[in-house]
Amino acid sequence: MTAPRVPSTVKGLSLVSLFNDFASEMVYPLLPAFVTGTLGGGATLLGLLDGAADLTSAAVKVVSGRLADRPRWRGPLILAGYATAVLVRPLIAVAGAAWQVVGFRVIDRVGKGIRTPPRDALIAGVTIPELRGRAFGFHRAADHFGAVVGSLVAWYLLSRGVEVRQVIEWSVVPGVVAFLVLAVVLRGTRAVPPIPTPASATDAGGRIFWAPVLALTALVIFRVPEALLLLRLQDAGVAVALVPLVWAGLHVVRSASSYPGGWLSDRLGPRATVAAGGLLFAAVAVALGWAPVPAVAVASFLCLGLVAGLTESAERAMVARLAPVRTGRGFGLYHALTGAAALPAGLLFGWLYETMGGPVALAASAAGMTAAVTAWLIASPGVQERQST
């Protein structure tokens, strides 16, 4: 008997994400230096940058998720989401003040909010349940590999003397490629039959749905925003020109660990996999806060890539199992809640970083993450029980 494989639609969407993250990660690792150096912003504004963007994206995901339960809407929503990012992202280069960067970043994340629930619902819809962890892992691996390429291209351009603003402008090229590939993928998706949902399938409700989703939200609240982690690298002595290279290394680890993480989720379920990822983040936060030399800071930062490999696929596979009927709504709520949690996290840790220093902010994150993992282990047994039915 032939072993089940990742569907071609998932592979196509993975290629789209690869090019889109190629574009995105030419920009994102440069934002801390651009905001704090070129435009004169501070750490609190960096926290606001991530938090406000994710909060806006979260609100959009609620609506987008509900619309994604109408199969004919999924393609147009995904197209609109990627088009928004392609058009807006290069405009960051023309920003003359730090608040304008925040505004452009928010609009970019609106595009993410539009496309993410229908895309994840489509992946879940064309993949058999036993393979969803690996399908999401394959997608996340491609996404992170695109980030590797984008970061390396940004580093190369910077090392050749290209200005930060010009590097951001060049991000439009892979963004346009992503949009064109997406148009081809969605046109061919009509011929791909969705995996039929059993007539007896019902969405989880009440505590069975909300307890694990809220526990996942708590894991986000206590996570230091990545913009501040990049700033920590600079504070530890890593040169600005090398930050995109380190960022690329992070995504190499993320890409390499995503499919194995999805396989582990398919074998063990999300409970243990997500808990391991949360505890690993806490350990890395402590190490990064303590890091006495740039080499230790870089090594600690790269270990964060394993966290994504352990958690991203497991979380998405769990949501698909909790909401087998209204999958778009399930993903919309999940992405909305975890995205909304990024604003208080950004403001809290940005304030701690600016007033008490990076080591204190990272130590607080580690302590909170450990408590959140405990909450997850208490809240998530219902997920395992549902998987075994």
N, C-alpha and C positions, 0 to 999 in steps of 0.2 A: 504493500500500500504506500502510495506516495505521501511523503510528509507534507503537511500544510505549509504554504509559503505566504509571505507578506504580499497582499494584493497589489496589482500594478497601479491602481489609483493612489494607494498610499505611497508608492515609490515616486509617482509623479508629483504629488504634493510635497514630498520630501525634497525633491529637486528644486521646487519653487522656494521652499524655506531656506535651502542652501544659498540661493542667489540673493534672497531678501536679507538674510543675515550677513552675507558678504557686504551688502551696502550698509546695513545698520552698524556693523562693527568697525567700519571705517570711520564712523562718527563717534560712537558712544565712549570708547576709552579716551578720546581726546577732550571730552566735555569737562572733566575736573580741571585740567590745565587751562582750557579755554575760558571757563567761567571764573576761576579764581585768579588766573594770571592775566590773560588778555583783557577781560571785562571787569576785573576787580571785585568779584563776588566772594562770599565766604562759605564755610562748611554748612551753615544752616540753610543757605540757599541751595547748596548741592542736595541736602536732604529733601528740601522742598521740590527740587527738580524731579527726583524719582517719585516722591510721594504724590505730588499733584498729578503727574502724568498717569501713574497707576490708578489713582482714584477716579480720574476721568474715564480711563479705559474700563474700569470696573462698572461704572454706571451704564456705559454703552453696552457692555456684555449682557446685562440683564435683558435688555430689549432684543439684542441680536440673538441671544439664546432662544428666546421664545419664537422669534421669526424663523429660526433654523429648524424648528420642528415641522415646518412646511417644506418638504423636500425640494420643490421648485425654487425656493428662495435661497437655498444654500449656495449655489453657484454665484448668483449676483452679489450676495453679501460678501463672499470671499473675494471676488473681483474688486468690489468697492473698497474693501479694507486694504488690500495691497496697493490699489491706485492712490489712496490717500497718503500712504507712507512714501511712495515713489515721488509724488509731487511736492510734499512738504519737507521731507528730511533735508534736501540740499539747501533749503532756505535758511537753515541755522547759520550757514556761512555768512549771511548778510546781516546778522544780528549786531546791533551797536551797543546793547546793554544786556546785562545778565537776565533781566526779567523777560526779555524777548526770547532768549534761549528756552526759558521755562515754557513760554507760550507755544513755540514751535514744537517742542518736545511733547506737550500735551496733545496737540493736533495729531502728531505722529502716532501717539498711543490711542487716539480715537480710532484710527485705522486698525490698530491691533484689536481693539475692542469689537469692531465690526466683524472681523474675519475669524477670530479664534474659536468661538463656540460652534459656528457652522463647519469650520474645518475639522475640529475634533469630533463633532457628531458624524461627519462624513467618514472619517477614518474608522470610527467605531461601527458605523453602519455597514461598511463593506468588508469587515474583518470578523471572523468567527471568534466567539468569546475566549476560547482557549489560547488564542494567538494575539490578543489585544495588547498585552504587555510588551511583546516583541514588536508589534506594529508601531505602537507609540514610541518604543525605544529606537526603532529604525528611523522614524521621523525626527526624533530629537537628536540622533546621531548626525543626520544630514544637516540639521539646523545648526548645530554646534560646529560642524566642519566648515560651514560657510563663514562662521564667525572667525575661525582660524585663518581662512584665506583673507577675509576683510582686514583683520588686524595686521597680518603680515604685509599686505599691500600698503596700509597706512604707515607702518613702520618704515617700509622701503622708501616711500615718498618723502617722509620726514627726514630720513637719513640722507636723502639727495637734496635737501634744502628747500623742499616744497613747503609753503606756509600752511598752517593748520586750516585756515579758511579754504584754501584751494583743495586740500585733501577732502574736506567735507563736500565741496562742490562735485568732486569726481565720483562720489557715492551714487550719483544718479544713474551711472552706466549699468552696474549690476542690478539696480532696482528695476530698470526698464526691462532687462533680460528676464527677471523673475516674473514680471507681469505678462510678458509674451509667452513664456513657458506655461504659466497658469491658464491662459486662454486656451492653449492646446489641450492641456490635461482635462479641463472641465468639459470641453467639447467631446472628448472621448469617454468621459465618465458616464454619459447617458446609457451606454451599452453595458455598464457593469451592474449586475443585479445585486441589490442590497441583501445582506444576510437576513432571512426571515425571522421575525420576532415571534416566539411561541404565543399562542392565544392566551395562555395562562399567565404570561409575564405581567408583572405590575411594578410600578415605580415604588421605591422605598419612600416612606413618609415618617413624620414625627421624629422621634429620637433616633431611629435607625438611619435616617438620612442626615439630620441636622447635627447630631453629636460628632460623627467623624469629620464632617465638613467644617464645623466650627473649630474642632481641634486642629485641623490643617490651617485654618486661619490664624490660630494662636502661634503656630510655628512661623508664620510670616511676620507677625507683629514683633517677634523677638529676633528677627534677622537683620543684621546691619545692612543697609543698602549698598549695592555694589559700587556706586559712585564714591562712597566713603571708604570702601576697601581699597579702591584705586588711589584715593588721596593718602591712605595709610602707607601704601607702597612708596609714594613720593616722600612722605615724612620719614620713612625708614632709610632714605638715601638712594632710592631707585630713580635714575634719570628719566625725565619726561619723555625723551625720545625712545626709551626702552619700554615704556609702559604698554604700547600696543603690542610689542613682542611678547611680553609676559601675559597679556590678555589673550594673545593667540595660543600660548602654551596652556592656559586655563581651558580653553575650548578644545584643545587636543585631548586633554584628559576627559572632558565632558563627552566629547564625541566617542571616544574609545570605550567609555564606561556605560553609555546609554543603552545599547542593545543588550549587553550582559545584565544590566540592571533590570531591563524589561523581562528578560528570561528568568531572573531571580524572582520577580514579582509574579510571573506565571506559575512558578514552582511553589513559592512560600506564601504568596498573598501579600497585600500591601502593608499589613500591620507591622511585621518585623522589618520589612524593607525600608519603610518610611522612618521608623524609629531609629534604625541604624544610621540613616542619613542625617537625622536631626542631631544625634549624639556626636557624629563626626563633625558637623558644623560647629558645635560648641567647642570641641577640642581644637579645631583649627582657629577659631576666634581667639582662644586663649594664647595659642602659639603666635598668631599674627600680632596680638597686642604686646606680647613680651619681646618679639623679635629684636635682637640687639644689633644685627647687621643686615644689610640688604639681601644677602644670600638666604638667610633664614626666613626673611619676610617673603621672598619670592617662592621658596619651597613650600611655605605654609599656604600661600595664596593658591598655588597650583593644586594643592590637596582639596581645595574647595570644589574642584571639578568632579570629584567622586560623589559629592553630595547630590548634585544634579542627576548623576547616573542612577543613584539609588532611589530618588524621590519622584522625579518628573513622570516617568512612565507608570510607576505604581499608583500615583495619585489619579492619573487619567483613567487607567484601567478600573480603578475603584469606582469612579464616578459613573463610568459606562455601565457597570454592574448594578449600581444603585438606581439608575434611571434608564432601564432598557426600552421604555416606551417613549417618554418625552426626553430623549437624550440631549437635545439642544438646550432645553430648559435646565437640565441638570448641569451641563457644562457652563451655561451662562451664570447660574448661581454660584457654582464653585469658583469660577474665574473672577466673578464680581466680588465675592467676599474676600478672597485672598488678595485681589488687587487693591481693594479699599483699605485693607490692613497696612498696605505699604505707606500710606500717608502718615498715620501716627508713628509708624516705625521710623520713617525718614525724619520727621520733625524731632522725635525723641532722641534718636541717636545722633542726629546732626547737632542738636543742642548740647548733648553730653560731650560730643567730640570737640565742639568749639569752646566750651567752658571748662571742661575737666581733662581734655586730652583723649587721644585715640585709645591708649591702653584701658582707660576706665570705661569708655563706650563699648569696647570689645568684650571686656570682662562682664559688663552688665548683660550684653547680648548672650554670652555663653550661659550665664546663670538662668536667664529667662528661657532660653532654648531648652535647657535640661528640664525645667518645670513643664514646658509645653509638651515635650516628649512623653512625660509621665501622664499628662492629660490625654494624649493621643492613645496611649496603651490602655487607658481606662475606657475611652470612648469607642474604640474601634473593634471590639470583639464581634459586634453585630455584623460587621462587614465580612468577617471570616465565615460566620454562620450562614450568611446569605450566599456566599460563593459555593458552599458545599451543598446547597439545595438543588 
